[in-house]
Amino acid sequence: MNQPNEQTVLSVTDLNHQARVAIEDRFRDVWVLGEMSNFARPRSGHWYFTLKDERAQVRCAMFSNRNRGVQMQPGDGQLVLIRGRVSLYEGRGEFQIIVDHMEAAGEGALRQAFDQLKAKLATEGLFASAAKLPLPRYPAKIAVVTSATGAAFRDIRAVLARRYPALEILLVPCLVQGTTAEEELLRALDRAIEQVPDIILLTRGGGSLEDLWPFNSERLARALHACRIPTVSAVGHEIDVTIADFVADVRAATPSAAAELVSPDRVELSNEFQGYERHLLAMFQRYVEHQHLRIENLALRISNPMDILERQKTSIRALLERFRRASQMQLHSARKQAQHMQARLHQQAPHKLIGQLQTRIEQSDADLLRCMTAKITLAKNQLGHKSRMLNSLSPLPTIDRGYALATTAQGTVVSSVQDVQQDDLLTIYVSDGSIATKVNQTSPKTLSDLEK
């Protein structure tokens, strides 16, 4: 028998640790179906239970941050489907599953169908808030589509009797569970619409996803969307959500909550009406007081007719005096304006204007003559100056003194041997004519060389 060495001997802690790592690495994400037993919910909020079948069982733990999203009430004996990772509690060497998700067994396919239909209808705009109708504040008649024998209708009727007894309640009975429930719900909705109520309430009590499945019908969703009467959906408990809840104009968590949503509270209404009564009474009292004051003012304004006549005579005399003074002032102003116009007309007589214009023309002729003479003199001086400058720069005087001017065939003045080449044709200008010649040879000599 082989004896162990130091490298092969493990402590219990090391063994459990390596086993946990190996298990978690192998079973990272598993789905397990089984019956729940020994369910415990301590004050920490975590869930501990055993999952078992006919031949085996395994311990499970679901922490509080995960179990808040579970859409069911867990308990012993329930068949559930869980998802999680397999681990080992090293302190006791216990094999367990750390659960991340839990649902009632058989609901997986229904949940997938629910999510697909929800996404489809949301894309089509059936859940859009812009299409939802507001609930009337004071409804007179409400149609309740639900089971006639269920607790939902009794709860609704009790709440409405307490809050708003004047509301007429029409029960439209139908099945709310089972294979024929979908067709009955659709027919009941049509019958409710025919009654022309102010609100249609679609409701039932809680249940599993399978029990509530008729309220996830696509046909029912489209019928609710097409309904032009405000609809309220109150299906199941607070944690239950159906397609009808998304399509309806308003969703309530429970049937009782729906009854409170659709009905005003009679106590609040009574207080509100009492406030209106006090307000109207105060307004009426203010109106009466205002009318009393108005009557008193009118009574004070009533006086002796002779006094009124005397005041009217005094007013007429004052108006006549004002009219006389205004007439005199207007006449005086018109006279002054006529005198002013006459003086202006005299100043602007035609013979005076002609004399003034003739003097201005003669002055302008003299000014024009002086200006033209000055311009001509200046132009002559400038012309003479430019002529002298041109003569000083012209080559003609130089040619007259015995010099010559050579140009190329293109008319360019030759000032250097660099300007011509052999056989170029040149024209040489002298004082009495020009000479045509051809270049035979050039020599780079300066004027000082010629002088030598």
C-alpha positions as CSV (number, residue, x, y, z in Angstrom):
1,M,0.0,0.0,0.0
2,N,1.4,3.4,-1.0
3,Q,2.0,5.8,1.8
4,P,0.9,9.5,1.3
5,N,3.5,12.2,1.1
6,E,3.2,15.8,2.1
7,Q,2.0,16.9,-1.3
8,T,-1.0,14.6,-1.5
9,V,-2.4,15.1,2.0
10,L,-5.2,17.8,2.1
11,S,-6.7,19.5,5.1
12,V,-10.5,19.5,5.3
13,T,-10.5,23.2,4.5
14,D,-8.4,22.7,1.4
15,L,-10.5,19.8,0.3
16,N,-13.8,21.8,0.6
17,H,-12.3,24.8,-1.0
18,Q,-11.0,22.9,-4.1
19,A,-14.3,21.0,-4.3
20,R,-16.3,24.3,-4.2
21,V,-14.1,25.8,-7.0
22,A,-14.4,22.7,-9.1
23,I,-18.2,22.5,-8.7
24,E,-18.8,26.2,-9.4
25,D,-16.5,26.0,-12.4
26,R,-18.5,23.0,-13.8
27,F,-22.0,24.2,-12.9
28,R,-22.0,27.9,-13.4
29,D,-25.6,28.3,-14.7
30,V,-28.1,25.4,-14.4
31,W,-31.9,25.0,-14.5
32,V,-33.4,22.6,-12.0
33,L,-37.0,21.3,-11.7
34,G,-38.3,20.0,-8.4
35,E,-40.7,20.2,-5.5
36,M,-40.1,22.7,-2.7
37,S,-40.0,21.7,0.9
38,N,-38.6,23.0,4.3
39,F,-39.1,26.5,3.1
40,A,-37.8,29.1,5.6
41,R,-37.8,32.9,5.4
42,P,-35.7,34.3,8.3
43,R,-35.6,38.0,9.3
44,S,-32.7,38.6,7.0
45,G,-35.1,38.3,4.0
46,H,-33.2,35.4,2.5
47,W,-35.0,32.2,1.4
48,Y,-33.8,28.7,2.3
49,F,-35.5,25.5,1.1
50,T,-34.9,22.0,-0.1
51,L,-35.6,21.0,-3.8
52,K,-36.4,17.4,-4.2
53,D,-37.9,14.7,-6.5
54,E,-38.6,11.0,-6.0
55,R,-35.0,9.9,-5.5
56,A,-32.9,12.9,-4.3
57,Q,-32.9,16.3,-2.8
58,V,-30.6,19.4,-2.7
59,R,-30.3,22.4,-0.4
60,C,-31.0,25.8,-2.0
61,A,-30.6,29.5,-0.9
62,M,-32.1,32.5,-2.6
63,F,-30.8,35.9,-1.2
64,S,-33.1,38.9,-0.6
65,N,-31.6,40.9,-3.5
66,R,-32.8,38.1,-5.9
67,N,-36.1,37.0,-4.4
68,R,-37.7,40.5,-4.6
69,G,-38.3,39.9,-8.3
70,V,-40.1,36.5,-7.9
71,Q,-43.7,36.7,-9.3
72,M,-45.1,34.0,-7.0
73,Q,-45.6,33.2,-3.3
74,P,-43.4,30.2,-2.6
75,G,-44.3,27.4,-0.1
76,D,-43.9,23.7,0.6
77,G,-45.2,21.3,-1.9
78,Q,-44.9,23.7,-4.9
79,L,-43.3,22.5,-8.1
80,V,-40.9,25.2,-9.2
81,L,-38.3,25.8,-11.9
82,I,-35.1,27.5,-10.6
83,R,-32.0,28.8,-12.3
84,G,-28.7,29.3,-10.4
85,R,-25.1,28.2,-9.8
86,V,-24.1,25.1,-7.9
87,S,-21.7,25.7,-5.0
88,L,-20.4,24.1,-1.7
89,Y,-20.8,25.7,1.7
90,E,-17.2,25.2,2.9
91,G,-17.9,25.6,6.6
92,R,-20.1,22.5,6.7
93,G,-19.3,20.8,3.4
94,E,-22.9,21.1,2.3
95,F,-23.7,20.9,-1.4
96,Q,-26.2,23.7,-2.4
97,I,-27.7,25.8,-5.2
98,I,-27.4,29.6,-5.1
99,V,-30.7,30.5,-6.8
100,D,-30.9,33.6,-9.1
101,H,-34.4,33.0,-10.6
102,M,-37.6,31.1,-9.6
103,E,-40.9,30.5,-11.4
104,A,-43.8,28.1,-11.0
105,A,-43.1,24.9,-13.1
106,G,-44.8,25.0,-16.5
107,E,-44.8,28.8,-16.6
108,G,-41.6,29.0,-18.6
109,A,-43.2,28.6,-22.0
110,L,-46.1,30.9,-21.0
111,R,-43.7,33.5,-19.8
112,Q,-41.8,33.4,-23.1
113,A,-45.0,33.8,-25.0
114,F,-46.1,36.7,-22.7
115,D,-42.8,38.5,-23.3
116,Q,-43.0,38.0,-27.1
117,L,-46.6,39.3,-27.3
118,K,-45.7,42.2,-25.0
119,A,-42.8,43.3,-27.3
120,K,-44.9,42.9,-30.4
121,L,-47.8,45.0,-29.1
122,A,-45.5,47.6,-27.7
123,T,-43.9,48.0,-31.1
124,E,-47.3,48.5,-32.7
125,G,-48.1,51.3,-30.2
126,L,-50.9,49.6,-28.2
127,F,-49.3,50.6,-24.9
128,A,-48.6,54.3,-25.9
129,S,-49.8,56.7,-23.3
130,A,-50.9,59.2,-26.0
131,A,-53.7,56.7,-27.0
132,K,-55.1,56.3,-23.5
133,L,-58.4,57.9,-22.5
134,P,-58.8,59.8,-19.2
135,L,-61.3,58.5,-16.6
136,P,-64.3,60.8,-16.0
137,R,-64.3,62.4,-12.6
138,Y,-68.0,61.8,-11.8
139,P,-69.1,58.6,-13.6
140,A,-72.8,57.8,-13.6
141,K,-72.6,54.1,-14.8
142,I,-69.8,51.5,-14.7
143,A,-69.8,48.1,-16.4
144,V,-67.8,45.4,-14.5
145,V,-66.6,42.5,-16.7
146,T,-65.8,39.6,-14.3
147,S,-67.1,36.3,-12.8
148,A,-70.5,36.6,-11.1
149,T,-69.4,34.3,-8.3
150,G,-65.9,35.6,-7.7
151,A,-64.7,37.7,-4.8
152,A,-63.6,40.5,-7.1
153,F,-67.1,41.7,-7.8
154,R,-68.1,41.6,-4.1
155,D,-65.0,43.7,-3.2
156,I,-65.8,46.2,-5.9
157,R,-69.4,46.5,-5.0
158,A,-68.5,47.0,-1.3
159,V,-66.0,49.7,-2.0
160,L,-68.4,51.6,-4.4
161,A,-71.3,51.4,-1.9
162,R,-69.0,53.0,0.7
163,R,-67.4,55.6,-1.5
164,Y,-70.0,56.5,-4.1
165,P,-73.5,54.9,-3.7
166,A,-75.0,57.0,-6.6
167,L,-72.8,55.1,-9.2
168,E,-74.9,52.5,-11.2
169,I,-73.0,49.2,-11.4
170,L,-73.7,46.8,-14.3
171,L,-72.3,43.3,-13.9
172,V,-71.4,41.7,-17.3
173,P,-70.7,38.1,-16.1
174,C,-68.2,35.8,-17.9
175,L,-65.7,33.1,-17.2
176,V,-62.3,34.4,-16.2
177,Q,-60.3,31.2,-16.2
178,G,-60.2,28.1,-18.4
179,T,-60.1,27.2,-22.1
180,T,-63.3,29.1,-23.0
181,A,-62.5,32.2,-20.9
182,E,-60.9,34.2,-23.8
183,E,-64.1,33.9,-26.0
184,E,-66.3,34.8,-23.1
185,L,-64.2,37.8,-22.1
186,L,-64.4,39.1,-25.7
187,R,-68.2,38.6,-25.8
188,A,-68.6,40.2,-22.4
189,L,-66.6,43.2,-23.5
190,D,-68.8,43.7,-26.5
191,R,-71.9,43.5,-24.3
192,A,-70.4,46.0,-21.9
193,I,-69.7,48.5,-24.8
194,E,-73.4,48.1,-25.9
195,Q,-74.5,49.4,-22.5
196,V,-72.6,52.7,-23.1
197,P,-71.2,53.0,-19.6
198,D,-68.9,55.8,-18.5
199,I,-66.2,53.2,-17.6
200,I,-65.5,49.5,-18.3
201,L,-63.8,47.6,-15.5
202,L,-62.1,44.3,-16.4
203,T,-61.2,42.4,-13.3
204,R,-60.6,39.1,-11.4
205,G,-58.8,37.8,-8.4
206,G,-55.3,36.5,-8.2
207,G,-53.9,33.2,-9.5
208,S,-51.0,31.6,-11.4
209,L,-49.8,32.8,-14.7
210,E,-51.8,29.9,-16.3
211,D,-54.9,31.0,-14.4
212,L,-54.5,34.6,-15.7
213,W,-53.6,33.6,-19.2
214,P,-57.0,34.6,-20.9
215,F,-56.2,38.2,-19.9
216,N,-52.9,37.9,-22.0
217,S,-54.9,37.2,-25.2
218,E,-53.8,39.2,-28.2
219,R,-57.5,39.5,-29.4
220,L,-58.5,40.9,-26.0
221,A,-55.7,43.4,-26.2
222,R,-56.7,44.6,-29.6
223,A,-60.4,44.8,-28.5
224,L,-59.4,46.9,-25.5
225,H,-57.3,49.2,-27.7
226,A,-60.1,49.7,-30.1
227,C,-62.6,50.5,-27.3
228,R,-63.6,54.2,-27.2
229,I,-64.9,53.9,-23.6
230,P,-62.3,54.4,-20.8
231,T,-61.2,51.0,-19.6
232,V,-59.6,49.9,-16.2
233,S,-57.8,46.6,-15.8
234,A,-57.5,45.1,-12.3
235,V,-56.3,41.5,-12.8
236,G,-54.9,39.5,-9.9
237,H,-52.9,40.7,-7.0
238,E,-50.4,43.6,-7.0
239,I,-47.5,41.5,-8.3
240,D,-49.6,40.0,-11.2
241,V,-49.2,41.8,-14.5
242,T,-51.1,40.9,-17.7
243,I,-51.2,42.2,-21.3
244,A,-54.6,43.7,-20.5
245,D,-53.0,45.9,-17.8
246,F,-50.7,47.4,-20.4
247,V,-53.4,48.1,-23.0
248,A,-56.1,49.4,-20.7
249,D,-56.3,53.1,-20.2
250,V,-55.7,52.7,-16.4
251,R,-54.2,49.7,-14.5
252,A,-55.1,49.0,-10.8
253,A,-53.2,46.7,-8.5
254,T,-56.3,45.0,-7.1
255,P,-60.1,45.0,-7.7
256,S,-60.6,47.1,-4.6
257,A,-58.0,49.6,-5.8
258,A,-59.8,49.8,-9.1
259,A,-63.1,50.6,-7.4
260,E,-61.3,53.5,-5.5
261,L,-59.8,54.7,-8.8
262,V,-63.1,55.0,-10.7
263,S,-65.2,56.5,-7.9
264,P,-64.9,59.8,-6.0
265,D,-65.1,59.6,-2.3
266,R,-68.5,60.8,-1.0
267,V,-66.8,62.2,2.1
268,E,-64.5,64.2,-0.1
269,L,-67.4,65.2,-2.3
270,S,-69.4,66.3,0.7
271,N,-66.5,68.4,1.9
272,E,-66.0,69.8,-1.6
273,F,-69.7,70.7,-2.0
274,Q,-69.8,72.3,1.5
275,G,-66.8,74.4,0.4
276,Y,-68.7,75.4,-2.8
277,E,-71.8,76.2,-0.6
278,R,-69.7,78.5,1.7
279,H,-68.1,80.1,-1.3
280,L,-71.5,80.8,-3.0
281,L,-73.0,82.1,0.2
282,A,-70.0,84.5,0.6
283,M,-70.4,85.6,-3.0
284,F,-74.1,86.2,-2.5
285,Q,-73.6,88.2,0.7
286,R,-70.9,90.4,-1.1
287,Y,-73.4,90.9,-4.0
288,V,-76.2,92.0,-1.6
289,E,-73.9,94.4,0.2
290,H,-72.7,95.8,-3.1
291,Q,-76.3,96.4,-4.2
292,H,-77.1,98.1,-0.9
293,L,-74.2,100.5,-1.4
294,R,-75.2,101.1,-4.9
295,I,-78.8,102.0,-3.9
296,E,-77.5,104.3,-1.2
297,N,-75.3,106.1,-3.7
298,L,-78.1,106.5,-6.1
299,A,-80.3,107.9,-3.4
300,L,-77.7,110.5,-2.4
301,R,-77.4,111.5,-6.1
302,I,-81.2,112.3,-6.3
303,S,-81.8,116.1,-5.7
304,N,-84.3,119.0,-6.3
305,P,-85.2,119.3,-10.0
306,M,-84.8,123.2,-9.8
307,D,-81.3,122.7,-8.5
308,I,-80.6,120.5,-11.5
309,L,-82.1,123.0,-13.9
310,E,-80.1,125.9,-12.3
311,R,-76.9,123.8,-12.7
312,Q,-77.7,123.1,-16.3
313,K,-78.3,126.9,-17.0
314,T,-74.9,127.7,-15.3
315,S,-73.2,125.0,-17.4
316,I,-74.9,126.4,-20.6
317,R,-73.8,130.0,-19.9
318,A,-70.2,128.7,-19.3
319,L,-70.3,126.9,-22.6
320,L,-71.6,129.9,-24.4
321,E,-68.8,132.1,-22.9
322,R,-66.2,129.5,-23.9
323,F,-67.6,129.4,-27.4
324,R,-67.4,133.2,-27.7
325,R,-63.8,133.3,-26.6
326,A,-62.8,130.5,-28.8
327,S,-64.5,132.1,-31.8
328,Q,-62.7,135.4,-31.2
329,M,-59.4,133.6,-30.8
330,Q,-59.9,131.6,-34.0
331,L,-60.9,134.8,-35.9
332,H,-57.8,136.6,-34.6
333,S,-55.6,133.7,-35.6
334,A,-57.1,133.6,-39.1
335,R,-56.4,137.3,-39.6
336,K,-52.8,137.0,-38.5
337,Q,-52.3,134.0,-40.8
338,A,-53.8,135.9,-43.8
339,Q,-51.5,138.9,-43.1
340,H,-48.5,136.6,-42.9
341,M,-49.5,134.9,-46.2
342,Q,-49.9,138.3,-47.9
343,A,-46.4,139.4,-46.8
344,R,-44.9,136.2,-48.1
345,L,-46.8,136.6,-51.4
346,H,-45.5,140.1,-51.7
347,Q,-41.9,139.0,-51.1
348,Q,-42.2,136.3,-53.8
349,A,-43.6,138.6,-56.5
350,P,-42.5,137.4,-60.0
351,H,-40.8,140.7,-61.1
352,K,-38.6,140.6,-58.0
353,L,-37.7,136.9,-58.6
354,I,-36.8,137.7,-62.3
355,G,-34.5,140.5,-61.2
356,Q,-32.8,138.3,-58.6
357,L,-32.3,135.5,-61.1
358,Q,-30.9,137.8,-63.8
359,T,-28.4,139.2,-61.3
360,R,-27.4,135.6,-60.4
361,I,-27.0,134.7,-64.1
362,E,-24.7,137.7,-64.8
363,Q,-22.6,136.8,-61.8
364,S,-22.4,133.2,-62.9
365,D,-21.3,134.3,-66.4
366,A,-18.5,136.4,-64.9
367,D,-17.4,133.6,-62.6
368,L,-17.4,131.1,-65.5
369,L,-15.3,133.4,-67.7
370,R,-12.7,133.9,-65.0
371,C,-12.6,130.1,-64.3
372,M,-12.2,129.3,-68.0
373,T,-9.4,131.8,-68.5
374,A,-7.5,130.5,-65.4
375,K,-7.9,126.9,-66.7
376,I,-6.6,127.8,-70.1
377,T,-3.6,129.6,-68.7
378,L,-2.8,126.7,-66.4
379,A,-3.0,124.2,-69.3
380,K,-0.7,126.4,-71.5
381,N,1.9,126.5,-68.7
382,Q,1.7,122.8,-68.1
383,L,2.0,122.1,-71.8
384,G,5.1,124.2,-72.1
385,H,6.7,122.6,-69.1
386,K,6.0,119.1,-70.5
387,S,7.3,120.1,-73.9
388,R,10.6,121.3,-72.4
389,M,10.9,118.1,-70.4
390,L,10.1,116.0,-73.5
391,N,12.7,117.9,-75.6
392,S,15.3,117.4,-72.9
393,L,14.7,113.7,-72.9
394,S,14.4,113.3,-76.7
395,P,17.4,111.8,-78.6
396,L,16.9,114.2,-81.5
397,P,19.0,117.1,-80.2
398,T,21.8,114.5,-79.5
399,I,21.5,113.2,-83.1
400,D,21.7,116.8,-84.4
401,R,25.0,117.2,-82.6
402,G,26.6,114.4,-84.7
403,Y,25.6,111.3,-82.9
404,A,23.6,108.3,-84.2
405,L,20.8,106.1,-82.7
406,A,20.7,102.3,-83.6
407,T,17.5,100.2,-83.3
408,T,16.9,96.5,-83.9
409,A,14.3,95.2,-86.4
410,Q,11.8,95.1,-83.6
411,G,12.3,98.8,-82.8
412,T,14.4,98.3,-79.6
413,V,17.1,100.9,-79.0
414,V,20.6,99.3,-79.0
415,S,22.5,100.4,-75.9
416,S,24.9,97.5,-75.5
417,V,26.7,94.9,-77.6
418,Q,24.7,92.4,-75.6
419,D,21.5,93.6,-77.3
420,V,22.5,92.3,-80.8
421,Q,24.0,89.2,-82.4
422,Q,25.8,88.6,-85.7
423,D,23.7,89.1,-88.9
424,D,21.1,91.1,-87.0
425,L,19.5,93.9,-89.1
426,L,19.8,97.3,-87.6
427,T,18.5,100.8,-88.4
428,I,20.9,103.7,-87.7
429,Y,19.3,107.2,-87.4
430,V,21.4,110.3,-88.1
431,S,20.5,113.9,-88.3
432,D,19.4,113.9,-92.0
433,G,18.0,110.3,-92.3
434,S,18.5,106.6,-91.5
435,I,20.9,103.8,-92.5
436,A,20.0,100.1,-92.8
437,T,22.9,97.8,-92.0
438,K,23.8,94.2,-90.8
439,V,25.9,93.3,-87.8
440,N,29.2,91.6,-88.9
441,Q,31.0,91.7,-85.6
442,T,30.6,93.0,-82.0
443,S,33.4,94.1,-79.8
444,P,33.1,94.9,-76.0
445,K,34.7,98.3,-76.0
446,T,33.7,101.3,-73.9
447,L,33.6,105.0,-74.8
448,S,36.9,105.5,-73.0
449,D,38.5,103.0,-75.4
450,L,37.2,105.0,-78.3
451,E,38.7,108.2,-76.9
452,K,42.1,106.5,-76.8
